[in-house]
Amino acid sequence: MATETITNAGPKIRTKLPGPKAQAVLQGDAKFISPSYTRSYPLVAKRGRGVVIEDVDGNEFLDFSAGIAVVSTGHCHPKVVAAIQKQAAELIHMSGTDFYYENMITLAERLGKVAPMSGPIRAYYGNSGAEAVEAAIKLARYHTKRQGIIAFYGAFHGRTMGALSLTASKTQQRRRFFPLVPGVAHVPYPNVYRKPEGMTAEEHIAECVRFIEDRVFKTIMPPEECAAIFIEPIQGEGGYLPAPAEFLRELRRICDTHGILLVADEVQSGAGRSGKWWAIQHAGVEPDIITIAKGIASGMPLGVTLSRAEIMDWVPGSHASTFGGNPVCIEAALATMDVLESEAIRNAEVVGNHIMKRLSGWVKTHPMVGDVRGRGLMIGVEIVKDKKTKATAHDERDRIVELAFERGLLFLGAGENSIRIAPPLVVTAEQADIAMDVLEECIGILEKQQ
Ligand SMILES: Cc1ncc(COP(=O)(O)O)c(C=O)c1O
């Protein structure tokens, strides 16, 4: 099927899934590829345009996963493709760690203009989210000369040993990898939907704050030895769960009181996905460091650790990466920023509100929908067995995601029992309606089986 025939209308499923060509790929994968990957269903991608992915058998899917919240401008946005092609013909690599090239500075300056912190910034370039987090851990320790780090239950910061030490999302991610990096304390992330019975949201948030000040700082980690608090302003892998604004403000206060750095991991929530450049901006809180990856370069591998300039005081040799800040990836990021600024961030807010409006009724009308939350195009739908007990419906959630795939809609799970709605930020309201129709149908099928 020719690329040009990919349309942006609804899905078109033409074969049994997986189709014959997809099956051949799956066999090869089973033989040659690391079995550590977690595939939810057998999508074998061949081409992508906008919100549409075509598989090897010519089936067309609406992609509401955006390749795990990465293709912010849609698949193969023409401006991003043109920027990649132009740069690839000129200079593919020269290693910014040992040499110089101009676009490293261009991107840093542009990121500085939209950064959630005021004042001058500096940028460190890596290749992934985990590397951005790894650099933030090392920078926080280097700058503060302290070792301790606070992270949150439910957090996902990546899988390299440092980032994994902050990750507290699923036990399997840590199993047989101990010992991890010492000095990390995990604390509760507020979850207003799952707050203790009889407690108000405000009391629950205050309790999470007290846990840090009255428990952690008084029992296991002296505050003057704490280098940083790492937080996802919207937990991603943890279930698409936004942190209440008041909680983020309290973290800022704690950090200011004790000279601790506040690190916002915006790898998933950043680059416009929440309807603002950065999710932390919804709370009006300025972090000291942010980690950026996924959506910033529309699928080209780029991680950025951005800090207030005075924090990045490490000396030559302290940290670097051969490929970090690859010139082709940087051009992809600059083109991505053009698209985000001209239309996509605004669209994320508008279409996100459109989806939320429709979904907010589901908590009342659907027995298995326990909670709907999120910002912009980062929306979580929590699936429960029972509204009263809020018992998590993990297998049922997985089945809903599979049923949607069979109908040509690509969703991913998040956390134990949530479905993430994370389409490219250029999605239309019409596409969103098609996707929500399918999602509602699939939830309805599971509800009938209850
Ligand atoms: C918030 C957050 N931080 C870090 C990472 C790690 O990014 P990567 O998979 O690019 O290493 C992820 C990946 O899902 C993430 O969601």
PDBQT file of the ligand as one rigid body, heavy atoms in Angstrom, charges set to zero:
ROOT
HETATM    1  C1  LIG A 501       8.844  10.167  33.359  1.00  0.00    +0.000 C 
HETATM    2  C2  LIG A 501       9.839   9.308  32.652  1.00  0.00    +0.000 A 
HETATM    3  N1  LIG A 501      11.142   9.439  32.932  1.00  0.00    +0.000 NA
HETATM    4  C3  LIG A 501      12.077   8.702  32.322  1.00  0.00    +0.000 A 
HETATM    5  C4  LIG A 501      11.728   7.742  31.386  1.00  0.00    +0.000 A 
HETATM    6  C5  LIG A 501      12.781   6.929  30.716  1.00  0.00    +0.000 C 
HETATM    7  O1  LIG A 501      12.891   7.292  29.380  1.00  0.00    +0.000 OA
HETATM    8  P1  LIG A 501      13.604   6.341  28.321  1.00  0.00    +0.000 P 
HETATM    9  O2  LIG A 501      12.713   5.157  28.128  1.00  0.00    +0.000 OA
HETATM   10  O3  LIG A 501      13.743   7.197  27.102  1.00  0.00    +0.000 OA
HETATM   11  O4  LIG A 501      14.923   5.963  28.894  1.00  0.00    +0.000 OA
HETATM   12  C6  LIG A 501      10.382   7.566  31.058  1.00  0.00    +0.000 A 
HETATM   13  C7  LIG A 501       9.971   6.545  30.082  1.00  0.00    +0.000 C 
HETATM   14  O5  LIG A 501       8.844   6.137  29.995  1.00  0.00    +0.000 OA
HETATM   15  C8  LIG A 501       9.409   8.360  31.706  1.00  0.00    +0.000 A 
HETATM   16  O6  LIG A 501       8.111   8.226  31.439  1.00  0.00    +0.000 OA
ENDROOT
TORSDOF 0
